[in-house]
Amino acid sequence: MDRLDAMQAFVRLAEGNTFADVASELRVRQSTVSKWLAELEAQIGVQLIERTTRTRRVTEAGQRFYERARDLVASYAQAVAEASARETTVRGRLRVSVPVVFGRLFVLPHIAALLRRHDELELELTFNDRYVNLIEEGYDVALRVGIPIDSTLRTRKLGETARVLVASPSYLAKHGAPRSPRDLAQHQCLLHSDLSTPETWVFRGRGGEATRAQVRGRFGANNSEALLAMARAGLGVALLAEWLVFKDLERGRLVALLEGHGAPTAPIHALTAPTRHQQPRIRAFVEHLAERFARAPSALAGAAKGRRHSRRS
């Protein structure tokens, strides 16, 4: 027997409600209400309600118990209402980990609107490209580009981004262009050290077949902008997000390679702890970004509509 449920049932009965009414209100069977009342009386050691097949009367002991029980039930209902109201309000401190470049270009521009909308929200953004442990490091949300490593986390897909294989004209003039993904083994490749397999690049042909290329290189970094800078300087071939390199492609600073072998798109996920009830501030942050990203999917794909990449295959 749940004592609070039994007390609620007794209070409703003492206030003149029928067993059927109380059962309907508490969403239980009528026999359950009768059982609760009997168990409550047995626990207290007195009869609370005298009942026959035709009549029902609250006893003197039942009346005294009712006056106290009514206040307890009312206090409980008020506590639930206050807690529920607080849980629907977006407030408190939110810690979020975002990739450095992606966070600067695509998350930061939307933060001011979020904070203006929720004036009780406190937000701390941490910019890094490594996979953080949400629980151990005290983060509420992590935004990540790519397949999530930890399958136990709750994920919300916010979008996806295309990736492009690029090199500078000066690098290509000196080393030539790869004709297939396997040719990359003979090239200097710029490696993203925070990826789970930085020396394995995956491509798909026009027919959808996957090709894994084993790559190597003299330079690696855990930051996409560092790889972009080295690619511009002619030090190697880089596999980078299209939104990061499209201006370089348009202006001829970089050339897109292997047109017939595109790299799989990288999903953009919001990762949160696998809790049953998500806090309003977490929900508000994720929904805000999902809404903003949905308004401008072309920004995540690359740039303005109608752009053309300079390609060399």
C-alpha positions, -999 to 999 in steps of 0.1 A, spaced: 0 0 0 12 35 -9 4 55 22 -1 87 3 -24 71 -22 -44 56 6 -46 89 25 -57 107 -7 -84 80 -12 -96 84 24 -98 122 22 -119 120 -10 -142 95 6 -145 116 38 -155 145 16 -185 126 3 -172 111 -29 -182 76 -39 -158 47 -42 -163 48 -79 -156 85 -81 -124 82 -61 -112 52 -81 -118 72 -113 -99 102 -100 -69 81 -88 -70 59 -119 -73 26 -100 -100 0 -96 -128 4 -71 -116 -27 -53 -82 -11 -49 -98 19 -31 -116 -4 -7 -83 -23 -1 -64 9 6 -90 20 32 -90 -13 50 -52 -14 51 -51 22 64 -75 14 91 -55 -17 101 -23 3 102 -38 31 124 -58 6 145 -92 24 144 -121 24 120 -122 56 99 -154 50 80 -184 29 90 -199 13 60 -228 -10 52 -243 -20 19 -265 11 20 -248 37 42 -214 52 49 -204 75 78 -171 89 89 -164 80 125 -153 104 152 -117 91 149 -120 93 112 -130 130 114 -100 138 135 -77 119 111 -94 136 81 -85 171 94 -48 162 95 -48 141 64 -65 168 44 -37 193 52 -10 167 43 -27 159 10 -31 195 1 6 202 10 17 174 -12 -4 187 -41 11 222 -37 46 208 -36 40 188 -68 26 219 -85 55 241 -74 81 216 -85 64 211 -119 62 248 -125 99 251 -117 108 223 -140 90 240 -169 110 272 -164 143 275 -183 167 286 -156 200 278 -141 235 271 -154 241 251 -186 276 238 -196 280 230 -233 310 217 -252 312 226 -289 338 220 -316 361 250 -320 355 261 -355 319 248 -359 310 264 -326 324 298 -335 308 298 -370 275 281 -364 267 280 -326 279 313 -313 258 335 -337 226 320 -322 235 323 -285 225 359 -280 189 352 -291 187 322 -268 198 342 -237 174 371 -246 146 346 -248 154 330 -214 167 356 -190 172 332 -161 195 309 -181 232 310 -175 253 295 -203 290 284 -204 304 274 -237 337 254 -239 353 253 -273 373 221 -280 375 194 -306 379 164 -283 351 141 -272 343 150 -236 328 128 -210 296 145 -201 291 129 -167 327 130 -154 334 165 -167 301 180 -157 288 190 -191 251 191 -199 253 191 -237 281 183 -262 277 192 -299 297 169 -322 303 166 -359 306 129 -368 293 96 -356 289 96 -317 314 74 -300 294 67 -269 262 49 -278 247 52 -243 242 89 -247 209 105 -258 214 120 -293 195 145 -313 205 150 -349 206 187 -358 219 184 -394 247 171 -414 277 185 -433 294 175 -465 331 170 -466 355 178 -494 390 166 -503 411 197 -511 446 208 -518 462 240 -530 472 247 -566 509 249 -556 507 214 -539 491 199 -570 516 216 -593 544 199 -574 528 165 -565 500 160 -590 464 152 -582 452 118 -568 431 99 -593 415 75 -568 413 72 -530 441 46 -530 464 72 -546 463 92 -513 488 67 -498 514 85 -520 505 120 -509 511 141 -478 478 141 -460 468 165 -432 454 145 -403 428 155 -377 443 140 -346 410 140 -326 392 116 -349 390 80 -338 408 68 -370 427 98 -383 447 77 -407 417 61 -424 396 81 -448 364 67 -462 350 76 -497 320 65 -517 318 61 -554 289 71 -576 275 36 -572 276 39 -534 305 15 -529 328 24 -500 366 27 -503 388 30 -473 421 48 -479 450 45 -455 467 79 -454 498 94 -438 513 128 -434 539 150 -417 513 173 -401 484 166 -378 463 188 -355 432 187 -334 418 218 -350 402 221 -385 414 257 -390 450 245 -385 446 219 -412 430 245 -435 460 268 -430 484 240 -439 464 231 -470 464 267 -481 502 268 -476 506 238 -500 517 213 -474 492 186 -482 458 172 -489 430 178 -464 395 163 -459 375 191 -444 339 203 -440 325 220 -470 313 250 -449 349 256 -439 365 255 -473 339 268 -498 352 303 -499 387 290 -506 373 269 -534 354 298 -549 385 321 -548 408 294 -562 430 291 -531 421 254 -529 410 228 -555 384 201 -548 397 166 -556 382 131 -565 349 144 -577 336 109 -583 345 97 -548 327 118 -522 333 115 -485 303 105 -465 284 134 -449 291 140 -413 261 142 -390 258 170 -364 245 157 -331 236 172 -297 246 147 -271 231 146 -236 231 123 -206 206 94 -209 183 107 -182 146 99 -182 135 135 -176 155 161 -195 159 195 -178 141 224 -194 174 244 -200 189 214 -219 157 210 -239 155 247 -247 192 249 -259 189 218 -282 155 229 -296 168 264 -302 198 252 -323 176 226 -341 152 254 -351 180 278 -362 199 251 -382 166 240 -399 162 276 -412 195 277 -430 205 241 -440 225 255 -470 249 272 -445 258 238 -431 262 223 -465 285 250 -477 276 285 -488 253 304 -510 231 287 -535 245 282 -570 281 282 -560 305 262 -582 337 245 -570 368 245 -590 376 208 -594 406 189 -606 404 151 -608 
